[in-house]
Amino acid sequence: MGISTKDLGSSGSGMPKTIGTGNHSLKINSIALEEYSFIPNAYHIILNVETEPIEGFEGFMIDKDDASKGHYDGQIGRVKASQYAFADGNTKSGIAVYRDRSIMMFLQNLCNTLGINGWFTAQDDKHNTIEDFVAAFNKNADFQDKYLEFCVAGKEYMSKSGYTNYDMWLPKGDKGKYAFAEPNSNKLLIYNEQIHLKKLEVTDVKTFGKDDDDLNIPGKASSDFSLD
């Protein structure tokens, strides 16, 4: 197989094929549970999102192994439901926190905002595991092509190719404003770079180490898990 010239993303001269931090109108293509390896049985919820179609824009291939499926019509992104992993544990004040209950609370809020809370309540006692529940959401919930307004926070990191990428998540609500809301809602958090973006420290880079990657893998740090 020869060297491919497709799906190389943006070199900085054109519109990037992925979103960055900020306020966006997005639809959810799917959600996924991603293991957080430094805490047993902990998960991140990943929202695979896409912007509204952009005229004259050709996004990434939907399936790199099947060109017949075409390309995304908008920019795409992977956004964590929270900066912190969902896990069983206790807060510093001793309050018990349960992974599955926390995930279900997030999904309930998401379904309410999408206007599909009827689907959520109909799932009562139908699924044995949180993995089964998420699989059912992707398969049966009526969320496709429904756009919500999002505030996306994150931190910059350097890819192995030398470009600045973003590890992104939904920030906590504040004073009645939230990270996602219905279109034209006054409840959406307004993106503030000083609050919602952790900038990459500028340093002289002589070589790229083995830990550099286009997809950020969270390190063993308190910034990726909290029970506060």
Beta strands, then each sheet from edge to edge (+ up, - down):
strand 1: 22-35
strand 2: 43-51
strand 3: 76-80
strand 4: 89-90
strand 5: 96-97
strand 6: 147-158
strand 7: 164-169
strand 8: 180-181
strand 9: 197-198
sheet 1: 8+ 6- 1+ 2- 3+ 7+
sheet 2: 4+ 5-
sheet 3: 8+ 6- 9-
end
